[in-house]
Amino acid sequence: MKYTSKILLLVISLVLSICLLQIPISAEGSENVLLVIKERYGSADLQFMESNEAVLMNQILESAGFQVVIASASGRTFLWKEITLEPDLMLAEVNIADYAGFIITCSGLGPNISPDSKSAPAFREAFVKPEEVAIAKQISPMGKPVAAQHRGIIILAQAGALAGKQYSYDRDLLISEATYGGQGVIQAGNVITSNYCPSHADYVGQKDQTAELTQALITLIKK
């Protein structure tokens, strides 16, 4: 009798385990944050590091208790001096529902192009990749917190995520259907933007806003 009971319990346990494995687990409300490394075509990997921009974002988010997943259009390893950054995913592999928030680096130094030609293919190809815009277009309708810095803001603009919102950037880059709000860290609904990434801040003699932008995203996610 005892032997039969043990067999029965074992069978029940196996059935329950199989059932649990088959139940889709929703990642909604998870504490994962997707860190998007903005790329551009060509150039050395200095562009991806921006004086440890991505590394600092990662450290701050992890210190706040988040699991950070790093993704880029290419998925390749980025190297700069002693810094190695290995993306976990390509952007095409990302499931937006798995993340509570998103942050986009500045990175990607690009050629000087007149703001008047911002709708031209030359502008889009110089500053963003199709995979980056595609991921931003998925984020926007879900209303999840997203932060972007300097040239990373162009991704949100191309995706239409800044429509009706204030944004932070250079005054010369006018984004249609959005309002220039200055060069600080600006929150407009679920979107946070800042102008001064490390390389740009050094160039113009301003304070890097990476830490402030990342902390603002953490605060918004935890609301």
ChimeraX commands (.cxc) that place a marker at each C-alpha (Angstrom):
marker #1 position 0.00,0.00,0.00 radius 0.5
marker #1 position 2.81,2.38,0.91 radius 0.5
marker #1 position 4.62,1.44,-2.29 radius 0.5
marker #1 position 1.49,2.21,-4.36 radius 0.5
marker #1 position 1.07,5.61,-2.64 radius 0.5
marker #1 position 4.65,6.56,-3.44 radius 0.5
marker #1 position 4.16,5.62,-7.09 radius 0.5
marker #1 position 0.94,7.68,-7.19 radius 0.5
marker #1 position 2.65,10.73,-5.67 radius 0.5
marker #1 position 5.51,10.41,-8.14 radius 0.5
marker #1 position 3.09,10.27,-11.08 radius 0.5
marker #1 position 1.17,13.32,-9.79 radius 0.5
marker #1 position 4.44,15.26,-9.38 radius 0.5
marker #1 position 5.52,14.43,-12.92 radius 0.5
marker #1 position 2.15,15.47,-14.34 radius 0.5
marker #1 position 2.22,18.78,-12.47 radius 0.5
marker #1 position 5.78,19.47,-13.63 radius 0.5
marker #1 position 4.84,18.85,-17.27 radius 0.5
marker #1 position 1.77,21.09,-16.96 radius 0.5
marker #1 position 3.79,23.93,-15.44 radius 0.5
marker #1 position 6.33,23.71,-18.22 radius 0.5
marker #1 position 3.56,24.05,-20.79 radius 0.5
marker #1 position 1.99,27.14,-19.20 radius 0.5
marker #1 position 3.27,30.31,-20.90 radius 0.5
marker #1 position 4.82,32.57,-18.29 radius 0.5
marker #1 position 4.18,36.25,-18.89 radius 0.5
marker #1 position 7.19,38.52,-18.52 radius 0.5
marker #1 position 4.97,41.55,-18.09 radius 0.5
marker #1 position 6.13,43.50,-15.07 radius 0.5
marker #1 position 9.47,41.73,-15.03 radius 0.5
marker #1 position 12.54,43.52,-13.75 radius 0.5
marker #1 position 14.49,43.15,-16.99 radius 0.5
marker #1 position 15.79,46.26,-18.77 radius 0.5
marker #1 position 16.94,46.22,-22.39 radius 0.5
marker #1 position 20.06,48.28,-23.08 radius 0.5
marker #1 position 20.22,49.09,-26.79 radius 0.5
marker #1 position 23.66,49.82,-28.18 radius 0.5
marker #1 position 23.12,52.28,-30.99 radius 0.5
marker #1 position 25.33,51.50,-33.96 radius 0.5
marker #1 position 26.27,53.17,-37.20 radius 0.5
marker #1 position 27.75,51.89,-40.38 radius 0.5
marker #1 position 31.54,51.41,-40.22 radius 0.5
marker #1 position 33.99,53.19,-37.90 radius 0.5
marker #1 position 36.02,51.96,-34.92 radius 0.5
marker #1 position 34.47,50.70,-31.72 radius 0.5
marker #1 position 35.21,53.93,-29.89 radius 0.5
marker #1 position 31.73,54.98,-30.99 radius 0.5
marker #1 position 30.10,52.16,-29.02 radius 0.5
marker #1 position 31.79,52.94,-25.73 radius 0.5
marker #1 position 31.49,56.73,-25.54 radius 0.5
marker #1 position 33.78,56.84,-22.50 radius 0.5
marker #1 position 32.03,53.86,-20.88 radius 0.5
marker #1 position 28.51,55.19,-21.51 radius 0.5
marker #1 position 26.97,51.74,-21.99 radius 0.5
marker #1 position 29.09,50.25,-19.21 radius 0.5
marker #1 position 27.96,52.95,-16.75 radius 0.5
marker #1 position 24.29,52.49,-17.69 radius 0.5
marker #1 position 24.66,48.76,-17.14 radius 0.5
marker #1 position 26.33,49.20,-13.73 radius 0.5
marker #1 position 23.72,51.66,-12.44 radius 0.5
marker #1 position 20.81,49.48,-13.56 radius 0.5
marker #1 position 22.32,46.33,-12.04 radius 0.5
marker #1 position 23.04,48.17,-8.78 radius 0.5
marker #1 position 19.34,49.08,-8.66 radius 0.5
marker #1 position 18.42,45.40,-8.86 radius 0.5
marker #1 position 17.57,45.09,-12.55 radius 0.5
marker #1 position 18.64,42.31,-14.87 radius 0.5
marker #1 position 20.20,44.06,-17.88 radius 0.5
marker #1 position 20.04,42.50,-21.33 radius 0.5
marker #1 position 22.26,44.13,-23.96 radius 0.5
marker #1 position 21.21,44.15,-27.61 radius 0.5
marker #1 position 22.40,45.71,-30.85 radius 0.5
marker #1 position 21.52,45.50,-34.52 radius 0.5
marker #1 position 24.57,43.40,-35.39 radius 0.5
marker #1 position 25.00,41.47,-32.14 radius 0.5
marker #1 position 28.77,41.55,-32.56 radius 0.5
marker #1 position 31.34,42.01,-29.81 radius 0.5
marker #1 position 32.42,45.62,-29.26 radius 0.5
marker #1 position 36.01,46.31,-28.25 radius 0.5
marker #1 position 37.72,49.51,-27.16 radius 0.5
marker #1 position 41.07,49.38,-25.34 radius 0.5
marker #1 position 40.46,47.29,-22.20 radius 0.5
marker #1 position 36.67,47.38,-22.56 radius 0.5
marker #1 position 34.79,44.45,-24.06 radius 0.5
marker #1 position 31.03,44.57,-24.49 radius 0.5
marker #1 position 29.27,41.40,-25.57 radius 0.5
marker #1 position 25.60,41.84,-26.54 radius 0.5
marker #1 position 23.23,39.14,-25.35 radius 0.5
marker #1 position 20.92,39.45,-28.34 radius 0.5
marker #1 position 20.49,40.94,-31.77 radius 0.5
marker #1 position 17.64,43.44,-31.89 radius 0.5
marker #1 position 15.74,41.17,-34.26 radius 0.5
marker #1 position 15.66,38.53,-31.51 radius 0.5
marker #1 position 14.19,40.79,-28.81 radius 0.5
marker #1 position 10.73,40.16,-27.39 radius 0.5
marker #1 position 9.53,43.54,-26.11 radius 0.5
marker #1 position 7.14,41.95,-23.60 radius 0.5
marker #1 position 10.12,40.57,-21.66 radius 0.5
marker #1 position 11.23,44.01,-20.43 radius 0.5
marker #1 position 10.04,46.58,-17.92 radius 0.5
marker #1 position 12.04,49.39,-19.50 radius 0.5
marker #1 position 14.47,50.35,-22.25 radius 0.5
marker #1 position 17.51,52.59,-22.57 radius 0.5
marker #1 position 19.28,53.62,-25.78 radius 0.5
marker #1 position 22.89,54.79,-25.85 radius 0.5
marker #1 position 24.16,57.82,-27.76 radius 0.5
marker #1 position 27.11,56.13,-29.45 radius 0.5
marker #1 position 27.52,56.19,-33.21 radius 0.5
marker #1 position 29.45,59.27,-34.26 radius 0.5
marker #1 position 28.08,60.37,-37.61 radius 0.5
marker #1 position 28.91,62.86,-40.39 radius 0.5
marker #1 position 27.73,66.44,-40.18 radius 0.5
marker #1 position 24.44,66.65,-42.04 radius 0.5
marker #1 position 22.22,69.69,-42.28 radius 0.5
marker #1 position 19.07,69.46,-40.13 radius 0.5
marker #1 position 17.18,70.45,-43.27 radius 0.5
marker #1 position 17.97,67.03,-44.74 radius 0.5
marker #1 position 16.83,65.03,-41.71 radius 0.5
marker #1 position 14.21,63.21,-43.78 radius 0.5
marker #1 position 16.69,62.23,-46.47 radius 0.5
marker #1 position 18.09,58.66,-46.71 radius 0.5
marker #1 position 21.57,60.05,-46.02 radius 0.5
marker #1 position 20.45,61.25,-42.59 radius 0.5
marker #1 position 18.77,57.99,-41.63 radius 0.5
marker #1 position 21.68,55.86,-42.83 radius 0.5
marker #1 position 24.25,58.01,-41.04 radius 0.5
marker #1 position 22.59,57.95,-37.64 radius 0.5
marker #1 position 20.27,54.96,-37.31 radius 0.5
marker #1 position 19.82,51.40,-38.52 radius 0.5
marker #1 position 16.45,49.95,-39.56 radius 0.5
marker #1 position 16.57,47.39,-36.73 radius 0.5
marker #1 position 16.91,50.21,-34.17 radius 0.5
marker #1 position 13.89,52.09,-35.50 radius 0.5
marker #1 position 11.90,48.84,-35.72 radius 0.5
marker #1 position 12.47,48.06,-32.03 radius 0.5
marker #1 position 11.50,51.61,-31.01 radius 0.5
marker #1 position 8.28,51.30,-33.01 radius 0.5
marker #1 position 7.41,48.21,-30.98 radius 0.5
marker #1 position 8.18,49.90,-27.65 radius 0.5
marker #1 position 6.12,53.03,-28.22 radius 0.5
marker #1 position 2.59,51.53,-28.40 radius 0.5
marker #1 position 3.16,49.53,-25.21 radius 0.5
marker #1 position 3.72,52.69,-23.15 radius 0.5
marker #1 position 6.70,51.22,-21.29 radius 0.5
marker #1 position 9.43,53.54,-19.96 radius 0.5
marker #1 position 12.16,54.29,-22.49 radius 0.5
marker #1 position 15.21,56.55,-22.20 radius 0.5
marker #1 position 17.56,57.78,-24.92 radius 0.5
marker #1 position 20.57,60.05,-25.02 radius 0.5
marker #1 position 21.79,62.49,-27.72 radius 0.5
marker #1 position 21.94,60.61,-31.05 radius 0.5
marker #1 position 19.93,57.78,-29.54 radius 0.5
marker #1 position 17.03,60.24,-29.50 radius 0.5
marker #1 position 17.02,60.14,-33.32 radius 0.5
marker #1 position 15.88,56.51,-33.10 radius 0.5
marker #1 position 12.82,57.55,-31.09 radius 0.5
marker #1 position 12.16,60.41,-33.49 radius 0.5
marker #1 position 12.31,58.15,-36.55 radius 0.5
marker #1 position 9.94,55.72,-34.80 radius 0.5
marker #1 position 7.40,58.48,-34.09 radius 0.5
marker #1 position 7.78,57.97,-30.34 radius 0.5
marker #1 position 8.33,61.69,-29.67 radius 0.5
marker #1 position 5.14,62.94,-31.32 radius 0.5
marker #1 position 3.42,65.44,-29.02 radius 0.5
marker #1 position 6.27,65.30,-26.49 radius 0.5
marker #1 position 9.08,67.52,-25.33 radius 0.5
marker #1 position 12.58,66.25,-25.99 radius 0.5
marker #1 position 16.14,67.13,-25.07 radius 0.5
marker #1 position 18.72,67.62,-27.81 radius 0.5
marker #1 position 20.55,70.27,-29.78 radius 0.5
marker #1 position 18.25,73.13,-30.73 radius 0.5
marker #1 position 19.31,72.82,-34.38 radius 0.5
marker #1 position 17.80,69.37,-34.77 radius 0.5
marker #1 position 14.11,70.09,-35.13 radius 0.5
marker #1 position 11.92,67.00,-34.77 radius 0.5
marker #1 position 8.51,67.25,-36.41 radius 0.5
marker #1 position 5.46,66.89,-34.14 radius 0.5
marker #1 position 7.71,67.22,-31.06 radius 0.5
marker #1 position 8.76,70.23,-28.98 radius 0.5
marker #1 position 12.34,71.15,-28.17 radius 0.5
marker #1 position 12.56,71.37,-24.39 radius 0.5
marker #1 position 16.19,72.28,-23.74 radius 0.5
marker #1 position 19.35,70.31,-23.11 radius 0.5
marker #1 position 18.68,68.80,-19.68 radius 0.5
marker #1 position 17.17,65.46,-18.74 radius 0.5
marker #1 position 13.53,65.72,-19.83 radius 0.5
marker #1 position 10.69,63.36,-18.99 radius 0.5
marker #1 position 7.59,63.48,-21.17 radius 0.5
marker #1 position 5.19,60.75,-20.16 radius 0.5
marker #1 position 6.98,57.42,-20.49 radius 0.5
marker #1 position 9.85,58.89,-22.55 radius 0.5
marker #1 position 13.04,60.34,-21.02 radius 0.5
marker #1 position 15.69,62.11,-23.09 radius 0.5
marker #1 position 18.99,63.84,-22.37 radius 0.5
marker #1 position 21.43,65.71,-24.56 radius 0.5
marker #1 position 24.90,65.28,-23.08 radius 0.5
marker #1 position 26.41,61.83,-23.55 radius 0.5
marker #1 position 30.10,61.53,-22.50 radius 0.5
marker #1 position 31.82,62.39,-25.80 radius 0.5
marker #1 position 29.46,65.27,-26.61 radius 0.5
marker #1 position 29.68,66.62,-23.05 radius 0.5
marker #1 position 33.49,66.62,-23.22 radius 0.5
marker #1 position 33.45,68.30,-26.61 radius 0.5
marker #1 position 31.28,71.22,-25.52 radius 0.5
marker #1 position 32.52,71.43,-21.92 radius 0.5
marker #1 position 29.29,70.26,-20.26 radius 0.5
marker #1 position 28.45,67.63,-17.64 radius 0.5
marker #1 position 27.78,64.09,-18.83 radius 0.5
marker #1 position 24.12,63.18,-18.17 radius 0.5
marker #1 position 24.42,59.39,-18.43 radius 0.5
marker #1 position 23.98,58.69,-14.71 radius 0.5
marker #1 position 21.10,61.18,-14.36 radius 0.5
marker #1 position 19.28,59.75,-17.37 radius 0.5
marker #1 position 19.67,56.17,-16.14 radius 0.5
marker #1 position 18.47,57.05,-12.64 radius 0.5
marker #1 position 15.44,58.84,-14.09 radius 0.5
marker #1 position 14.55,55.65,-15.98 radius 0.5
marker #1 position 14.89,53.58,-12.80 radius 0.5
marker #1 position 12.58,55.95,-10.93 radius 0.5
marker #1 position 9.98,55.80,-13.72 radius 0.5
marker #1 position 10.05,52.00,-13.91 radius 0.5
marker #1 position 9.62,51.67,-10.12 radius 0.5
marker #1 position 6.63,54.04,-9.97 radius 0.5
marker link #1:1,2 radius 0.2
marker link #1:2,3 radius 0.2
marker link #1:3,4 radius 0.2
marker link #1:4,5 radius 0.2
marker link #1:5,6 radius 0.2
marker link #1:6,7 radius 0.2
marker link #1:7,8 radius 0.2
marker link #1:8,9 radius 0.2
marker link #1:9,10 radius 0.2
marker link #1:10,11 radius 0.2
marker link #1:11,12 radius 0.2
marker link #1:12,13 radius 0.2
marker link #1:13,14 radius 0.2
marker link #1:14,15 radius 0.2
marker link #1:15,16 radius 0.2
marker link #1:16,17 radius 0.2
marker link #1:17,18 radius 0.2
marker link #1:18,19 radius 0.2
marker link #1:19,20 radius 0.2
marker link #1:20,21 radius 0.2
marker link #1:21,22 radius 0.2
marker link #1:22,23 radius 0.2
marker link #1:23,24 radius 0.2
marker link #1:24,25 radius 0.2
marker link #1:25,26 radius 0.2
marker link #1:26,27 radius 0.2
marker link #1:27,28 radius 0.2
marker link #1:28,29 radius 0.2
marker link #1:29,30 radius 0.2
marker link #1:30,31 radius 0.2
marker link #1:31,32 radius 0.2
marker link #1:32,33 radius 0.2
marker link #1:33,34 radius 0.2
marker link #1:34,35 radius 0.2
marker link #1:35,36 radius 0.2
marker link #1:36,37 radius 0.2
marker link #1:37,38 radius 0.2
marker link #1:38,39 radius 0.2
marker link #1:39,40 radius 0.2
marker link #1:40,41 radius 0.2
marker link #1:41,42 radius 0.2
marker link #1:42,43 radius 0.2
marker link #1:43,44 radius 0.2
marker link #1:44,45 radius 0.2
marker link #1:45,46 radius 0.2
marker link #1:46,47 radius 0.2
marker link #1:47,48 radius 0.2
marker link #1:48,49 radius 0.2
marker link #1:49,50 radius 0.2
marker link #1:50,51 radius 0.2
marker link #1:51,52 radius 0.2
marker link #1:52,53 radius 0.2
marker link #1:53,54 radius 0.2
marker link #1:54,55 radius 0.2
marker link #1:55,56 radius 0.2
marker link #1:56,57 radius 0.2
marker link #1:57,58 radius 0.2
marker link #1:58,59 radius 0.2
marker link #1:59,60 radius 0.2
marker link #1:60,61 radius 0.2
marker link #1:61,62 radius 0.2
marker link #1:62,63 radius 0.2
marker link #1:63,64 radius 0.2
marker link #1:64,65 radius 0.2
marker link #1:65,66 radius 0.2
marker link #1:66,67 radius 0.2
marker link #1:67,68 radius 0.2
marker link #1:68,69 radius 0.2
marker link #1:69,70 radius 0.2
marker link #1:70,71 radius 0.2
marker link #1:71,72 radius 0.2
marker link #1:72,73 radius 0.2
marker link #1:73,74 radius 0.2
marker link #1:74,75 radius 0.2
marker link #1:75,76 radius 0.2
marker link #1:76,77 radius 0.2
marker link #1:77,78 radius 0.2
marker link #1:78,79 radius 0.2
marker link #1:79,80 radius 0.2
marker link #1:80,81 radius 0.2
marker link #1:81,82 radius 0.2
marker link #1:82,83 radius 0.2
marker link #1:83,84 radius 0.2
marker link #1:84,85 radius 0.2
marker link #1:85,86 radius 0.2
marker link #1:86,87 radius 0.2
marker link #1:87,88 radius 0.2
marker link #1:88,89 radius 0.2
marker link #1:89,90 radius 0.2
marker link #1:90,91 radius 0.2
marker link #1:91,92 radius 0.2
marker link #1:92,93 radius 0.2
marker link #1:93,94 radius 0.2
marker link #1:94,95 radius 0.2
marker link #1:95,96 radius 0.2
marker link #1:96,97 radius 0.2
marker link #1:97,98 radius 0.2
marker link #1:98,99 radius 0.2
marker link #1:99,100 radius 0.2
marker link #1:100,101 radius 0.2
marker link #1:101,102 radius 0.2
marker link #1:102,103 radius 0.2
marker link #1:103,104 radius 0.2
marker link #1:104,105 radius 0.2
marker link #1:105,106 radius 0.2
marker link #1:106,107 radius 0.2
marker link #1:107,108 radius 0.2
marker link #1:108,109 radius 0.2
marker link #1:109,110 radius 0.2
marker link #1:110,111 radius 0.2
marker link #1:111,112 radius 0.2
marker link #1:112,113 radius 0.2
marker link #1:113,114 radius 0.2
marker link #1:114,115 radius 0.2
marker link #1:115,116 radius 0.2
marker link #1:116,117 radius 0.2
marker link #1:117,118 radius 0.2
marker link #1:118,119 radius 0.2
marker link #1:119,120 radius 0.2
marker link #1:120,121 radius 0.2
marker link #1:121,122 radius 0.2
marker link #1:122,123 radius 0.2
marker link #1:123,124 radius 0.2
marker link #1:124,125 radius 0.2
marker link #1:125,126 radius 0.2
marker link #1:126,127 radius 0.2
marker link #1:127,128 radius 0.2
marker link #1:128,129 radius 0.2
marker link #1:129,130 radius 0.2
marker link #1:130,131 radius 0.2
marker link #1:131,132 radius 0.2
marker link #1:132,133 radius 0.2
marker link #1:133,134 radius 0.2
marker link #1:134,135 radius 0.2
marker link #1:135,136 radius 0.2
marker link #1:136,137 radius 0.2
marker link #1:137,138 radius 0.2
marker link #1:138,139 radius 0.2
marker link #1:139,140 radius 0.2
marker link #1:140,141 radius 0.2
marker link #1:141,142 radius 0.2
marker link #1:142,143 radius 0.2
marker link #1:143,144 radius 0.2
marker link #1:144,145 radius 0.2
marker link #1:145,146 radius 0.2
marker link #1:146,147 radius 0.2
marker link #1:147,148 radius 0.2
marker link #1:148,149 radius 0.2
marker link #1:149,150 radius 0.2
marker link #1:150,151 radius 0.2
marker link #1:151,152 radius 0.2
marker link #1:152,153 radius 0.2
marker link #1:153,154 radius 0.2
marker link #1:154,155 radius 0.2
marker link #1:155,156 radius 0.2
marker link #1:156,157 radius 0.2
marker link #1:157,158 radius 0.2
marker link #1:158,159 radius 0.2
marker link #1:159,160 radius 0.2
marker link #1:160,161 radius 0.2
marker link #1:161,162 radius 0.2
marker link #1:162,163 radius 0.2
marker link #1:163,164 radius 0.2
marker link #1:164,165 radius 0.2
marker link #1:165,166 radius 0.2
marker link #1:166,167 radius 0.2
marker link #1:167,168 radius 0.2
marker link #1:168,169 radius 0.2
marker link #1:169,170 radius 0.2
marker link #1:170,171 radius 0.2
marker link #1:171,172 radius 0.2
marker link #1:172,173 radius 0.2
marker link #1:173,174 radius 0.2
marker link #1:174,175 radius 0.2
marker link #1:175,176 radius 0.2
marker link #1:176,177 radius 0.2
marker link #1:177,178 radius 0.2
marker link #1:178,179 radius 0.2
marker link #1:179,180 radius 0.2
marker link #1:180,181 radius 0.2
marker link #1:181,182 radius 0.2
marker link #1:182,183 radius 0.2
marker link #1:183,184 radius 0.2
marker link #1:184,185 radius 0.2
marker link #1:185,186 radius 0.2
marker link #1:186,187 radius 0.2
marker link #1:187,188 radius 0.2
marker link #1:188,189 radius 0.2
marker link #1:189,190 radius 0.2
marker link #1:190,191 radius 0.2
marker link #1:191,192 radius 0.2
marker link #1:192,193 radius 0.2
marker link #1:193,194 radius 0.2
marker link #1:194,195 radius 0.2
marker link #1:195,196 radius 0.2
marker link #1:196,197 radius 0.2
marker link #1:197,198 radius 0.2
marker link #1:198,199 radius 0.2
marker link #1:199,200 radius 0.2
marker link #1:200,201 radius 0.2
marker link #1:201,202 radius 0.2
marker link #1:202,203 radius 0.2
marker link #1:203,204 radius 0.2
marker link #1:204,205 radius 0.2
marker link #1:205,206 radius 0.2
marker link #1:206,207 radius 0.2
marker link #1:207,208 radius 0.2
marker link #1:208,209 radius 0.2
marker link #1:209,210 radius 0.2
marker link #1:210,211 radius 0.2
marker link #1:211,212 radius 0.2
marker link #1:212,213 radius 0.2
marker link #1:213,214 radius 0.2
marker link #1:214,215 radius 0.2
marker link #1:215,216 radius 0.2
marker link #1:216,217 radius 0.2
marker link #1:217,218 radius 0.2
marker link #1:218,219 radius 0.2
marker link #1:219,220 radius 0.2
marker link #1:220,221 radius 0.2
marker link #1:221,222 radius 0.2
marker link #1:222,223 radius 0.2
view
